Amino acid sequence: MASLKLPRLDLKIAKRAMKEQLKREAMRRLKNKLRSAFIHHLAGFWWVYAILFGLFVFLYFMAAVISSSQSLAASAILTERFLPPQIYHPDLENLITDGFGERVHPVTGERSFHTGIDIGVPIGTPVSSSQDGVVTSVIYPKATDPDALNTGGINVAIESTDEEMPGTTRYLHLSNALVGPGQTVKKGQIIGLSGNTGRSTGPHLHFEYLPDGKEGTDPSPYVLFISKITDIASEAAFSAVGDVNFSEMNGYDFKTNPLLYISHAYIETAAPSFNESGTLYTRDMNTGTVLGSGAGGGYEGGGGPVIKVPTTIGVLHNPFFIQWAPYAMDTEKRTGIKASVTLAQMALESNWGSVDICNNVFGIKANSSWKGPVCYSGTNEEDANGTHHINAAFRAYPSYTASFDDHALFLIQNPRYTVTRSKRNPFEWANELQRATYATDGQYANKLKTLMMNDNLMSLDQDRGINPETGEPWKDVPYDGFVPLPPSAPSTPTTPSKPETPIKENTSESITITFGIEQLYGTYGRQVHRTQVKKPKPPAIGTGSEDDSETEEQVSYTNLTDPYTGRPVINLENYKNVVPYYSGELEAPNVYVKDLPDAIAVTLESSSADDLHVAHVDFVKGQY
């Protein structure tokens, strides 16, 4: 495991230096304000200016005395309030290809002032916010702009909400932004992917820090020291990622690999006790809105916790559903089992077809009544005491189609599902499946209904999702049954938060860095194509002839492409730029973030050899 040569006293000195640096920054801002006030009022009454000038000189002299006594803090700053803008490539000091200050511009060849630092990293490297703050701008250059290639390219600006370290950080030349304007972000949160857009000679991240929001300062002292510490912690965290049971979201047009990021850094403040039961969040990428949250621990189906059913119906687009829709629709014709429910169950129980136990894609266990072949596999069961991992016997099938057939027979022949089969509303079907304990997942009904709503699976049912009595689409009926959730599951969606107050000062020589895991998934911005096709009706009962054909709408999609980058569109700001290039019906991107904060904790300590090294690593248990 890597270690950093760092004398014991350095850690304490660095913490004191951080506080003194904050004081010096505050004094610098005060001096600037006084200068501005003096110049602005120079044309007024001379005796007033004399007094102001005397006050200014006194304060300026005091600031100079204070600054001259703080040489210790001048070279580097170590604080949990300001993190490096990326953790995927170590040794930040050697990654800086162009520093802050006067330089010869690599494109124009002229002398100019470089307002930030350039960090040489490959295209697609996750870029994270250095501070807690609010996104003030997300800029995608337009292809029609003649100066599009002479800009900072795709860039994000974030205004700090930390009163002790105000200012703005900027991240330029990105390949994509993963946040939207007005969104609240936390330090360490991934806000974009590095790139080579705008006026750039190669892949890199241009990083700026403007303490007063206007005038830039060299960000190197703020990130170089702490990056040496996060390098050690990150190496350990990347090694531990495989120990976290984080299931990937599949079946979407757009998805990333699971991404590691810093959740919290505990340097000045003491780290709380590590909680091995993590909380999973689902949020909208473009707005930051938390759509759902829940505890981990092995929800059957592996699709992630969903506790809020969408209120708007989406459009059938997922390739997984399109592939298996004919089988589900044929099953409904023969058995009456709703096609929408069948498809939602298949996606949930098989994790979009990525998990099957001997072709069993509906998770049906083999009890004493089953006389067919059996496969054994580990699974998780929920009860009032939480989640338990067991090894269970499952029915085995020769093919997926055989699993379809047996799923229908299972629901028809089992008396537990008599009430379920009596329902016509597909949402009530989902409720009754949970009530009949088809699965022990306390959120099973809402997960099924979310899948049904997002892709309008009801349109595949024989009634086309329409209540024949009202002529209106079927409405959701909230699940009112009681199925206990794990004790740690929150009752309402909440956002990841900092440790509860009071915050304790870290008086030890240890540092703890916690890391989260997230995955982005969803659909690109798309052009919608609708066509009407004639489809023969099935033969009428008692006759051998077919009735007249009926018309059916078929929907297909083409991903929108940004002419500036040549990439599909995932950001709403980018979508606004691209819309003028297309005509007809368009659909905005819908991208979500599956987020497991504080999944891994890495504690660093100083040993007798006077180095900083990994003391221990903790990670959450269960399935997420």
C-alpha positions in Angstrom: 0.0 0.0 0.0 1.3 3.5 -0.9 2.4 5.9 1.9 3.5 9.5 2.0 6.5 10.7 3.9 5.0 13.3 6.1 6.5 14.1 9.6 4.1 14.0 12.4 4.4 17.8 13.2 3.6 18.7 9.6 0.0 17.6 9.9 -0.6 19.8 12.9 1.4 22.7 11.4 -0.6 22.4 8.2 -3.9 22.6 10.1 -2.8 25.8 11.8 -1.5 27.2 8.5 -4.8 26.6 6.9 -6.6 28.8 9.5 -4.0 31.5 9.1 -4.3 31.4 5.3 -8.1 31.9 5.6 -7.4 35.0 7.8 -4.9 36.3 5.2 -7.4 35.8 2.4 -10.0 37.8 4.4 -7.5 40.6 5.0 -6.6 40.7 1.3 -10.3 41.1 0.3 -10.7 43.9 2.9 -7.6 45.7 1.5 -9.1 45.5 -2.0 -12.4 46.9 -0.8 -10.7 49.8 1.0 -8.6 50.5 -2.1 -11.8 50.6 -4.2 -13.6 52.8 -1.7 -10.7 55.2 -1.6 -10.4 55.6 -5.3 -14.1 55.8 -5.8 -14.5 58.7 -3.4 -11.3 60.6 -4.2 -13.3 63.5 -5.7 -15.2 64.3 -2.4 -14.5 66.3 0.7 -10.7 66.3 1.3 -10.9 66.0 5.1 -13.1 63.0 4.9 -10.7 61.4 2.5 -7.8 62.3 4.8 -9.5 60.3 7.6 -10.3 57.4 5.3 -6.8 57.5 3.9 -5.3 57.4 7.5 -7.6 54.4 8.4 -6.6 52.7 5.1 -2.9 53.2 5.8 -3.3 51.9 9.3 -5.2 48.8 8.2 -2.8 48.2 5.3 0.1 48.4 7.7 -1.6 45.9 10.1 -2.3 43.6 7.2 1.3 43.7 6.1 2.5 42.9 9.6 0.1 39.9 9.8 1.0 38.7 6.3 4.7 39.0 7.0 4.3 36.8 10.1 2.5 34.0 8.2 5.3 32.7 6.0 4.5 29.2 7.2 1.1 29.3 5.5 2.2 30.9 2.2 3.4 27.7 0.5 0.6 25.2 1.0 -2.8 24.8 2.5 -4.4 21.6 3.9 -8.1 21.8 4.6 -11.1 19.6 4.2 -13.0 22.6 2.7 -11.1 22.5 -0.6 -10.5 19.2 -2.5 -8.5 18.5 -5.7 -10.7 18.6 -8.9 -9.9 14.9 -9.8 -8.8 11.7 -8.1 -8.4 9.4 -11.1 -4.8 10.2 -11.9 -2.2 10.5 -9.1 0.7 12.9 -8.6 -1.1 16.1 -9.4 2.0 18.2 -9.2 3.5 16.4 -12.2 0.2 16.5 -14.1 0.2 20.3 -14.3 1.3 21.1 -17.8 0.9 24.9 -17.5 0.9 26.9 -14.3 -0.7 30.1 -13.0 0.7 33.5 -14.2 2.5 35.0 -17.1 3.3 32.6 -20.0 3.6 32.3 -23.8 0.2 31.2 -25.0 0.5 27.7 -26.6 -2.0 28.7 -29.4 -1.4 32.3 -30.1 2.4 32.4 -29.3 1.9 35.7 -27.5 2.6 36.5 -23.9 -0.5 36.4 -21.7 -1.7 35.8 -18.2 -2.8 32.3 -17.4 -5.7 32.5 -14.9 -5.6 28.9 -13.7 -3.7 25.7 -14.0 -3.8 23.1 -16.7 -4.0 19.5 -15.5 -3.1 16.9 -18.2 -5.6 14.1 -17.9 -7.2 11.8 -20.6 -10.6 12.7 -22.1 -13.4 11.3 -20.0 -11.7 11.6 -16.6 -14.3 12.4 -13.9 -14.0 16.0 -12.7 -15.2 16.8 -9.2 -16.2 20.1 -7.5 -13.5 21.4 -5.1 -16.0 23.1 -2.8 -19.5 22.9 -1.6 -21.5 25.3 -3.7 -24.1 26.2 -6.3 -23.6 25.8 -10.1 -23.8 29.3 -11.5 -23.3 28.4 -15.2 -23.0 25.4 -17.5 -21.8 26.5 -21.0 -21.8 24.5 -24.2 -20.5 26.5 -27.1 -22.7 26.6 -30.2 -21.4 25.2 -33.5 -22.8 28.3 -35.2 -20.7 30.6 -33.0 -17.6 31.6 -35.1 -15.6 31.9 -31.9 -16.6 28.5 -30.6 -13.1 27.1 -31.0 -11.6 30.1 -29.3 -13.3 29.6 -25.9 -13.0 27.6 -22.8 -15.1 24.9 -24.5 -17.6 23.1 -22.4 -17.2 24.5 -18.9 -18.9 24.7 -15.5 -18.6 27.5 -12.8 -19.5 26.8 -9.1 -19.9 29.5 -6.5 -18.9 28.4 -3.0 -21.5 28.3 -0.2 -18.7 28.0 2.4 -18.7 31.3 4.3 -15.1 30.8 5.4 -13.9 30.1 1.9 -16.0 32.1 -0.5 -15.3 32.3 -4.2 -15.8 30.6 -7.5 -14.2 27.6 -9.1 -14.2 27.0 -12.8 -13.7 23.9 -14.8 -12.9 24.4 -18.6 -12.4 22.3 -21.7 -14.8 19.5 -20.6 -16.2 16.8 -22.9 -19.5 16.8 -21.0 -21.1 18.5 -18.0 -23.0 16.3 -15.5 -24.8 19.1 -13.7 -27.2 21.9 -14.5 -27.4 25.6 -13.5 -28.8 26.3 -10.1 -27.9 22.8 -8.8 -26.4 22.5 -5.3 -23.3 20.4 -5.3 -21.0 19.1 -2.6 -17.2 19.1 -2.7 -16.0 15.9 -4.3 -19.2 15.5 -6.3 -18.6 14.6 -10.0 -19.7 17.6 -12.1 -18.3 16.7 -15.5 -15.8 14.7 -17.7 -12.5 16.2 -18.8 -12.1 16.8 -22.5 -10.4 18.9 -25.2 -13.1 21.3 -26.3 -12.6 25.0 -27.1 -9.1 26.5 -27.6 -7.0 23.6 -26.5 -3.9 21.9 -27.7 -4.6 18.6 -26.1 -6.7 16.8 -23.5 -6.6 18.6 -20.1 -8.6 20.3 -17.4 -8.2 24.0 -16.9 -8.9 24.7 -13.3 -9.5 28.2 -11.8 -10.1 29.6 -8.3 -11.4 33.1 -7.8 -11.6 33.8 -4.1 -13.6 37.0 -4.6 -15.5 35.7 -7.6 -13.7 38.1 -9.9 -9.9 38.0 -9.6 -8.2 34.6 -9.9 -5.5 33.3 -7.6 -3.1 30.4 -8.0 -5.1 27.3 -7.0 -2.0 25.1 -6.7 -1.4 25.8 -2.9 -5.0 24.7 -2.3 -4.8 21.4 -4.1 -1.2 20.1 -4.2 -0.8 19.2 -0.5 -4.2 17.6 -0.1 -3.9 15.8 -3.4 -0.9 13.9 -2.0 -3.1 12.7 0.8 -6.1 11.9 -1.4 -3.8 9.9 -3.7 -3.0 7.5 -1.0 -6.6 7.2 0.1 -7.9 6.9 -3.4 -5.6 4.1 -4.3 -7.0 2.1 -1.3 -10.6 3.1 -2.2 -10.2 2.0 -5.8 -8.9 -1.4 -4.6 -11.9 -1.7 -2.3 -14.6 -0.9 -4.9 -14.9 -4.5 -5.9 -15.8 -5.4 -2.3 -19.0 -3.3 -2.5 -21.9 -5.1 -4.0 -23.1 -2.2 -6.3 -25.3 -3.6 -9.1 -25.1 -1.7 -12.4 -28.1 -0.3 -14.1 -28.6 -2.0 -17.5 -31.1 -1.7 -20.4 -30.5 2.1 -20.9 -29.3 3.9 -24.0 -26.8 5.8 -21.9 -24.9 4.6 -18.9 -21.5 5.0 -17.3 -19.4 2.6 -15.4 -19.6 2.9 -11.6 -17.6 6.0 -10.7 -15.7 6.6 -7.4 -15.7 10.1 -5.8 -14.8 11.7 -2.5 -17.9 12.0 -0.2 -16.2 13.6 2.8 -12.7 14.5 4.0 -12.2 14.7 7.8 -9.1 16.7 8.5 -10.1 19.5 10.8 -13.2 17.7 12.0 -13.4 14.3 13.6 -14.8 11.5 11.4 -18.0 9.9 12.6 -18.2 6.1 13.2 -18.5 4.2 9.9 -22.0 2.9 9.1 -21.8 -0.5 7.3 -25.4 -0.1 6.1 -25.3 2.4 3.3 -28.2 4.5 1.8 -28.8 4.6 -1.9 -30.1 7.7 -3.6 -31.6 8.2 -7.1 -31.5 11.8 -8.4 -32.0 13.7 -11.6 -28.6 14.5 -13.1 -29.6 17.8 -14.6 -31.5 19.3 -11.6 -30.0 17.4 -8.7 -33.5 16.6 -7.4 -33.6 13.5 -5.2 -36.2 11.2 -6.7 -35.9 8.3 -4.2 -33.8 6.8 -1.5 -33.6 3.6 0.5 -31.3 1.3 2.4 -29.3 -1.4 0.8 -29.1 -5.0 1.9 -30.3 -7.1 -1.0 -33.5 -6.0 -2.7 -34.5 -8.8 -4.9 -34.3 -7.9 -8.5 -31.2 -5.8 -8.2 -32.8 -2.7 -9.9 -32.1 -0.4 -7.0 -34.5 1.1 -4.5 -37.3 3.2 -6.0 -39.9 4.6 -3.6 -41.6 7.3 -5.7 -43.8 6.3 -8.7 -43.5 8.8 -11.6 -46.6 10.9 -12.2 -46.1 11.2 -16.0 -46.2 8.3 -18.5 -43.0 7.8 -20.6 -42.7 6.3 -24.0 -41.8 2.7 -24.8 -38.1 2.9 -25.9 -36.1 0.4 -23.9 -34.6 -2.3 -26.1 -35.0 -4.9 -23.4 -38.8 -4.3 -23.3 -39.1 -4.1 -27.1 -37.3 -7.5 -27.4 -39.6 -9.3 -25.0 -42.8 -7.5 -25.6 -44.2 -10.1 -28.1 -43.8 -12.9 -25.6 -45.5 -11.0 -22.8 -48.3 -9.9 -25.1 -48.8 -13.4 -26.3 -48.9 -14.7 -22.7 -51.6 -12.1 -21.9 -53.8 -13.3 -24.8 -53.5 -16.9 -23.6 -53.7 -16.4 -19.8 -54.9 -12.9 -19.0 -51.6 -12.0 -17.1 -50.9 -8.4 -17.8 -48.1 -7.9 -20.3 -47.0 -4.7 -18.6 -46.7 -6.5 -15.2 -44.9 -9.5 -16.8 -42.3 -7.3 -18.4 -41.7 -5.2 -15.3 -41.2 -8.3 -13.2 -38.8 -9.8 -15.7 -36.7 -6.6 -15.8 -36.7 -6.3 -12.0 -36.1 -10.0 -11.2 -33.4 -10.6 -13.8 -31.8 -7.1 -13.6 -32.6 -6.4 -17.2 -31.6 -9.9 -18.3 -28.1 -9.7 -16.8 -28.9 -12.2 -14.0 -30.7 -15.4 -14.6 -30.5 -18.6 -12.5 -30.7 -21.5 -15.1 -32.9 -19.3 -17.4 -35.2 -18.4 -14.4 -35.9 -14.7 -15.1 -38.8 -14.3 -12.7 -37.0 -15.4 -9.5 -39.5 -18.2 -8.8 -38.1 -20.5 -6.1 -38.5 -24.3 -6.1 -40.6 -25.5 -3.2 -41.8 -29.1 -2.5 -44.5 -28.8 -5.1 -42.0 -28.3 -7.9 -41.0 -31.6 -9.7 -38.7 -30.1 -12.3 -35.0 -29.4 -12.4 -33.5 -27.1 -9.7 -30.6 -24.6 -9.4 -29.2 -23.2 -6.2 -28.1 -19.6 -5.8 -27.6 -17.0 -3.0 -30.3 -14.5 -2.5 -31.5 -12.0 0.0 -34.7 -12.0 2.0 -36.3 -9.1 3.9 -38.3 -9.3 7.2 -39.0 -7.1 10.2 -35.5 -7.6 11.4 -33.7 -6.5 8.3 -32.2 -8.4 5.3 -30.7 -11.8 5.4 -28.6 -13.7 2.8 -29.7 -17.3 2.2 -28.9 -20.0 -0.3 -32.1 -21.0 -2.0 -33.4 -23.5 -4.6 -34.8 -22.0 -7.8 -36.8 -23.5 -10.7 -34.6 -24.3 -13.7 -35.8 -23.9 -17.3 -34.4 -24.9 -20.7 -35.1 -21.3 -22.1 -36.4 -17.9 -21.3 -39.7 -18.7 -23.1 -40.2 -21.7 -20.8 -39.7 -19.3 -17.8 -42.4 -17.1 -19.3 -44.8 -20.0 -19.5 -44.2 -21.2 -16.0 -44.4 -17.7 -14.6 -48.0 -17.5 -16.0 -48.9 -20.9 -14.7 -47.4 -20.1 -11.3 -49.7 -17.0 -11.0 -52.8 -18.9 -12.3 -52.4 -22.1 -10.2 -51.3 -20.5 -6.9 -54.3 -19.5 -4.7 -52.3 -16.6 -3.2 -52.8 -14.7 -6.5 -56.5 -15.0 -6.8 -57.1 -11.4 -5.8 -54.3 -10.3 -8.0 -55.8 -11.9 -11.1 -59.2 -10.3 -10.4 -57.7 -6.8 -10.9 -57.9 -5.0 -14.2 -55.8 -2.0 -13.3 -52.1 -2.9 -13.9 -51.1 -0.8 -10.9 -53.4 -2.7 -8.6 -51.8 -5.9 -10.1 -48.4 -4.6 -8.8 -49.9 -3.9 -5.4 -51.4 -7.3 -5.0 -48.2 -9.1 -6.1 -46.4 -7.4 -3.2 -49.3 -8.1 -0.8 -49.2 -11.7 -1.8 -45.5 -11.7 -1.0 -44.3 -12.6 -4.5 -41.1 -11.0 -3.3 -40.0 -9.9 0.2 -38.8 -6.5 -1.1 -40.7 -3.8 0.8 -40.8 -1.6 -2.3 -41.6 -4.2 -4.8 -44.9 -2.7 -6.0 -43.5 0.8 -6.5 -40.5 -0.6 -8.4 -42.8 -2.4 -10.8 -45.0 0.6 -11.3 -42.0 2.9 -11.9 -40.8 0.6 -14.7 -44.3 0.4 -16.1 -44.7 4.2 -16.1 -41.2 5.1 -17.4 -41.7 3.0 -20.6 -45.5 3.1 -20.8 -45.6 -0.7 -20.6 -49.4 -0.4 -20.1 -49.7 0.4 -23.9 -48.7 -3.3 -24.5 -51.7 -4.6 -22.5 -54.8 -5.8 -24.4 -56.7 -2.7 -23.1 -53.8 -0.5 -24.3 -53.6 0.9 -20.7 -57.1 2.5 -21.0 -59.8 2.0 -18.4 -62.8 0.9 -20.6 -65.3 2.4 -18.1 -63.8 5.9 -18.2 -61.9 6.0 -21.5 -59.0 7.4 -19.6 -55.6 5.9 -18.8 -55.4 3.7 -15.7 -54.4 5.6 -12.6 -51.9 4.6 -10.0 -53.4 3.3 -6.8 -50.8 3.8 -3.9 -49.8 0.6 -2.1 -51.4 0.6 1.3 -50.2 -2.7 2.7 -47.5 -2.9 5.4 -44.3 -4.7 4.5 -41.5 -3.8 6.9 -38.4 -2.2 5.5 -34.9 -2.6 6.9 -34.6 -0.5 10.1 -32.1 1.9 8.5 -34.3 2.8 5.5 -35.5 6.5 5.6 -39.2 7.1 5.5 -38.9 10.0 3.1 -36.3 10.8 0.4 -33.4 12.9 1.9 -30.2 14.3 0.4 -26.8 13.1 1.5 -25.8 15.3 4.4 -22.8 16.2 6.4 -22.3 14.8 9.9 -24.9 16.0 12.4 -23.9 18.9 14.6 -22.1 19.5 16.9 -19.0 19.0 14.8 -16.1 17.7 16.8 -12.6 19.0 16.1 -10.1 16.4 14.9 -7.3 16.4 17.6 -5.7 13.2 16.4 -3.0 12.7 13.8 -5.3 10.6 11.6 -7.2 11.6 8.5 -10.3 9.9 7.2 -11.5 10.2 3.6 -14.9 8.6 2.6 -15.7 7.7 -0.9 -19.0 7.3 -2.7 -19.9 5.2 -5.8 -22.3 6.4 -8.5 -23.5 5.4 -11.9 -25.3 7.7 -14.5 -27.9 6.1 -16.7 -30.9 7.1 -18.8 -31.8 8.2 -22.4 -30.1 10.7 -24.7 -32.0 13.6 -26.2 -33.9 12.0 -29.1 -36.0 12.6 -32.2 -39.3 10.7 -32.1 -40.6 9.0 -35.2 -44.2 7.8 -35.3 -45.7 5.7 -38.1 -49.1 4.1 -38.5 -49.0 0.5 -39.7 -51.8 -1.9 -40.5 -52.0 -5.0 -38.5 -54.4 -7.9 -39.2 -56.9 -8.7 -36.4 -56.9 -12.2 -35.0 -59.6 -14.5 -36.3 -63.0 -14.0 -34.8 -64.1 -16.7 -32.4 -66.0 -19.5 -34.2 -64.8 -18.4 -37.7 -61.9 -19.3 -39.8 -61.5 -15.9 -41.5 -59.8 -12.7 -40.4 -61.6 -9.4 -39.7 -60.5 -6.2 -41.3 -57.0 -5.0 -40.4 -56.5 -2.4 -37.6 -54.0 0.4 -37.4 -51.2 0.4 -34.9 -48.7 3.1 -34.1 -45.1 2.2 -34.1 -42.5 4.5 -32.4 -38.8 4.6 -33.1 -36.1 7.0 -32.1 -32.9 8.7 -33.4 -30.4 10.1 -30.9 -29.7 13.8 -31.2 -26.1 14.7 -31.9 -24.4 17.9 -31.0 -22.6 19.3 -34.2 -20.0 21.0 -31.9 -18.8 17.8 -30.2 -20.2 15.1 -32.4 -21.6 13.4 -29.2 -25.1 12.4 -28.2 -26.9 14.8 -25.9 -27.2 14.1 -22.2 -27.2 17.7 -20.7 -30.3 19.9 -20.9 -28.1 23.0 -21.6 -26.6 21.2 -24.5 -30.1 20.1 -25.6 -31.2 23.7 -25.8 -28.4 24.4 -28.2 -29.1 21.4 -30.4 -32.8 21.8 -30.8 -32.6 24.3 -33.6 -30.8 21.8 -35.8 -33.7 19.3 -35.8 -37.4 19.4 -36.7 -40.4 17.4 -35.7 -41.0 15.8 -32.3 -38.1 15.9 -30.0 -37.5 14.4 -26.5 -35.2 15.9 -23.9 -32.5 13.7 -22.3 -33.5 11.9 -19.1 -30.4 11.0 -17.1 -30.4 9.8 -13.6 -27.7 9.1 -11.0 -27.6 6.0 -8.8 -25.6 7.3 -5.8 -24.2 5.4 -2.8 -22.3 8.0 -0.7 -19.9 7.1 2.0 -19.6 3.6 0.7 -15.9 3.3 1.6 -13.9 4.9 4.4 -10.1 5.1 4.3 -8.3 6.1 7.5 -4.7 7.4 7.2 -2.3 7.6 10.2 1.3 8.5 10.9 3.5 5.6 12.0 6.7 5.5 14.0 8.5 5.8 10.7 7.0 9.3 10.3 5.0 8.5 7.2 1.3 8.8 6.4 -0.1 5.4 5.4 -3.4 3.6 5.2 -4.4 2.3 8.6 -7.6 0.6 7.7 -10.4 0.5 5.1 -14.1 0.0 5.8 -16.8 -0.5 3.2 -20.6 -1.0 3.3 -22.1 -4.5 3.4 -25.1 -5.7 1.5 -26.4 -5.3 -2.0 -27.0 -1.9 -3.6 
